[in-house]
Amino acid sequence: MSFDVSHSTKNAKQYAKRYGNTKLWEQVLQEINPTYHVSGLNEPELPVILNEDPDNVNFLHWAFMPFEFAPQIKGKPMNTLYARDNRIFTERSIYRGAAETRRCLVMLDGFFDDYKKDDLIFPHYVQLKTKEPFMVAGLWQTFTNPKDEVQSNTLTIVTGPANKEVAWIHNETPYTPESRMMFIVDKKDDQTWLHGSAAEAEALIKPFPDGLLDYYPCQPLKTVKKLHRLYMGNVPALLEKKRYKELD
């Protein structure tokens, strides 16, 4: 899975249709810039509905445990951008407390994933066919910086079983139950994810229905000079379809 997402590029009415009122989202969108592309590896802030503050939009640091303070695994910091669904409720999971009592919804417009062919990577943009924003499941905590004791709210995005479309982008064909993607929450299940019991929340995590996603090769997400690929930066044109001759 890639760590790249798009958010806050639609109008307030579209976000309000999915969650909340138009005035609330108008205020939110006035305070931030549209994000056509951002990498989780840069630990950005994402728009979130918290179970403890469901009537407002908060911006949380994406990385449940900031890389700077994460435990080292084989010499590298533990990556807490994603939390695998079948592990978050286990006794030894660092996410267990949040999975039981601190769940949230993260509003996205789309996400990016990598298709591989002949050792080359081709970024794809994935969104709903309706082009509407959607919510993915998250877990949050209040993290205390051990250096200065300053507190901030941090989050991780929950992954669930991938549908066949995303598994194809991941080159995971034939489809395997081990395939993973962000768990997209159906609107009717918002309140259960936020406020239901741990068992009720866990029962929601199922593959997203096939046929509802639009996905296509998009502009490069990083500059690779030898392949003549140029990263445009955080601009609308980044989401445009791109023809890669290697995929013809």
C-alpha positions in Angstrom: 0.0 0.0 0.0 1.1 3.5 -0.7 0.9 6.3 1.9 -0.4 9.0 -0.4 -3.9 10.7 -0.2 -6.0 13.6 -1.5 -8.3 15.7 0.7 -10.1 19.0 1.1 -10.4 19.6 -2.7 -14.2 19.6 -3.0 -16.8 22.2 -2.0 -18.4 22.5 1.4 -21.7 21.1 0.3 -20.1 17.8 -0.8 -18.5 17.3 2.5 -21.6 18.3 4.4 -23.6 15.8 2.4 -21.3 13.1 3.7 -21.0 14.3 7.3 -21.9 17.5 9.1 -23.4 20.9 8.0 -22.4 23.2 5.2 -21.4 26.1 7.4 -19.0 23.9 9.4 -17.2 22.7 6.3 -17.1 26.2 4.8 -15.2 27.4 7.8 -12.9 24.4 7.6 -12.1 24.9 3.9 -11.4 28.6 4.5 -8.7 27.7 7.0 -6.7 25.2 4.9 -5.4 24.8 1.4 -6.7 22.1 -0.9 -4.5 19.0 -0.8 -4.4 17.2 -4.1 -1.5 15.1 -3.0 0.3 14.5 0.3 2.4 11.6 1.5 1.9 10.1 4.9 5.6 9.8 5.2 5.6 13.6 5.7 3.3 13.1 8.6 0.6 15.6 7.5 -2.6 16.6 9.3 -5.8 15.1 8.0 -9.5 16.2 8.5 -11.1 13.9 11.1 -14.4 13.4 12.9 -13.6 12.2 16.5 -15.9 10.0 18.5 -15.5 12.4 21.4 -16.2 15.5 19.2 -18.5 14.3 16.4 -20.0 17.8 15.6 -16.7 19.3 14.6 -13.8 18.7 12.2 -10.4 18.4 13.8 -7.1 18.1 12.0 -4.9 15.3 13.4 -1.3 14.3 12.9 -1.2 11.3 10.6 1.1 8.7 12.3 -0.3 7.3 15.5 3.2 7.4 16.9 5.4 10.1 15.2 8.3 8.5 13.5 10.8 10.5 15.6 9.5 8.7 18.7 8.4 5.3 17.3 10.1 2.1 18.5 12.9 0.9 16.2 12.3 -2.3 14.2 15.4 -3.6 12.5 17.0 -0.1 12.7 14.0 1.8 11.3 11.1 3.5 13.2 7.9 1.6 13.4 5.4 2.8 10.8 2.1 3.6 12.4 0.4 5.3 9.4 -1.8 2.2 9.1 -3.3 -0.3 11.5 -4.3 -3.8 10.3 -7.8 -4.6 11.2 -7.2 -8.2 12.4 -4.6 -7.0 14.9 -6.0 -3.8 16.4 -8.2 -5.6 19.0 -5.5 -8.1 20.1 -4.2 -7.9 23.6 -0.7 -6.9 22.7 -1.6 -4.3 20.0 -0.5 -0.7 20.6 -3.8 0.2 19.0 -6.1 -1.8 21.3 -7.1 1.0 23.7 -7.9 3.3 20.7 -9.7 0.5 18.9 -12.0 0.1 21.9 -12.6 3.7 22.9 -11.0 6.2 20.5 -12.3 5.7 17.0 -12.6 8.3 14.3 -13.5 9.0 10.6 -11.0 10.5 8.2 -12.5 12.4 5.3 -10.6 11.8 2.0 -11.3 12.6 -1.7 -9.1 9.8 -2.9 -5.9 7.9 -2.4 -3.0 6.8 -4.5 -1.7 3.2 -5.1 1.1 1.7 -7.1 0.8 -0.7 -9.9 4.0 -2.5 -10.8 5.1 -3.8 -14.2 8.6 -4.9 -15.3 10.1 -3.5 -12.1 8.6 -0.1 -12.8 5.9 1.6 -10.6 2.9 3.4 -12.1 0.9 5.5 -9.7 -2.9 5.2 -9.8 -5.4 7.5 -8.4 -8.4 5.9 -6.7 -11.7 7.6 -5.9 -15.4 6.9 -5.8 -17.1 6.7 -9.2 -19.4 9.5 -8.0 -16.3 11.7 -7.3 -17.7 12.3 -3.9 -15.6 12.4 -0.7 -15.7 9.4 1.5 -14.8 8.4 5.1 -12.1 5.9 6.1 -11.9 4.4 9.5 -9.3 5.7 11.9 -8.0 5.4 15.5 -6.7 8.3 17.5 -4.8 9.1 20.7 -3.4 12.1 22.6 0.3 11.8 22.2 2.7 13.5 24.6 6.0 14.6 23.2 8.6 13.2 25.6 11.0 16.1 24.8 8.7 19.0 25.9 5.6 17.3 27.3 3.5 19.0 24.6 0.4 17.0 23.7 -1.2 16.6 20.3 -3.8 14.3 18.8 -2.5 11.6 16.4 -4.2 9.0 14.2 -3.7 5.9 12.3 -5.9 4.7 9.4 -7.4 1.2 9.7 -7.0 -1.2 6.8 -9.3 -4.0 6.0 -9.6 -6.7 3.3 -9.1 -5.2 -0.2 -11.7 -5.6 -2.9 -10.7 -7.1 -6.2 -10.1 -3.8 -7.9 -7.5 -2.5 -5.4 -5.9 -6.0 -5.2 -5.4 -5.8 -9.0 -3.6 -2.4 -8.6 -1.4 -4.1 -6.0 -0.6 -6.9 -8.4 -2.2 -9.3 -6.1 -4.0 -11.5 -8.6 -5.4 -14.0 -8.2 -7.1 -12.3 -5.3 -6.0 -13.3 -1.8 -7.6 -12.6 1.5 -4.3 -11.1 2.7 -4.8 -8.2 0.3 -5.4 -4.9 2.2 -6.8 -1.4 1.6 -8.1 1.5 3.6 -11.4 0.5 5.3 -13.9 2.8 3.6 -16.9 3.2 5.9 -20.4 3.1 4.5 -22.4 6.2 5.6 -25.0 4.1 7.3 -22.2 2.7 9.6 -20.7 6.1 10.6 -22.2 6.1 14.1 -21.5 2.4 14.7 -17.8 2.9 13.9 -17.7 6.0 16.1 -19.8 4.9 19.1 -20.5 1.2 18.8 -18.9 -1.5 20.9 -15.6 -3.0 19.9 -17.4 -6.1 18.7 -19.8 -4.0 16.6 -17.0 -1.9 15.1 -15.0 -5.0 14.3 -17.9 -6.6 12.5 -18.2 -3.7 10.1 -14.8 -4.3 8.5 -15.4 -6.0 5.2 -14.1 -5.6 1.6 -15.5 -2.5 -0.1 -18.0 -3.5 -2.8 -16.5 -4.0 -6.3 -17.7 -1.6 -9.1 -17.9 1.6 -7.0 -14.3 2.8 -7.5 -12.8 4.8 -10.3 -9.1 4.3 -10.8 -6.6 5.3 -13.4 -2.9 6.0 -14.0 -2.1 9.5 -12.7 0.7 12.0 -12.9 4.0 11.0 -11.2 4.1 11.4 -7.4 7.9 12.0 -7.4 10.5 13.1 -9.9 12.5 10.4 -11.6 14.7 12.0 -14.2 15.9 8.8 -15.9 12.2 8.0 -16.6 11.4 11.6 -17.6 8.9 11.8 -14.8 8.3 15.2 -13.2 6.4 15.7 -9.9 4.1 18.7 -10.3 3.6 19.3 -6.6 0.3 19.9 -4.9 -1.7 21.1 -7.9 -5.0 20.0 -9.5 -3.2 18.8 -12.6 -1.6 16.1 -10.5 -4.9 14.2 -10.6 -5.2 14.1 -14.3 -4.9 10.8 -16.2 -1.5 10.1 -17.7 -0.5 7.7 -20.5 2.5 5.6 -19.7 3.7 3.9 -22.9 4.8 0.9 -20.8 1.1 0.2 -20.0 -0.1 0.3 -23.6 
